[in-house]
Amino acid sequence: MGRAISAISGSAAGLLHRPFAGLGHATARFCRDLVRVMFHPYRPERHYMRGPGPACAAKRARLQN
């Protein structure tokens, strides 16, 4: 009788709601994404133009003359 109860209990345990079942996967995904963002080699703020370049200045000089 004891084995039958444990067998039923074991199979029924798989049907119970486990609210933290995916917590490990979610934590791992968060850490992986965080590391990817922190150490991503491309930083667009280092490459954007900070003002008009020499070609724009030459064009303006031609238009003003």
Secondary structure, 3 states (H helix, E strand, C coil): CHHHHHHHHHHHHCCCCCCCCCHHHHHHHHHHHHHHHHCCCCCHHHCCCCCCCHHHHHHHHHHHC
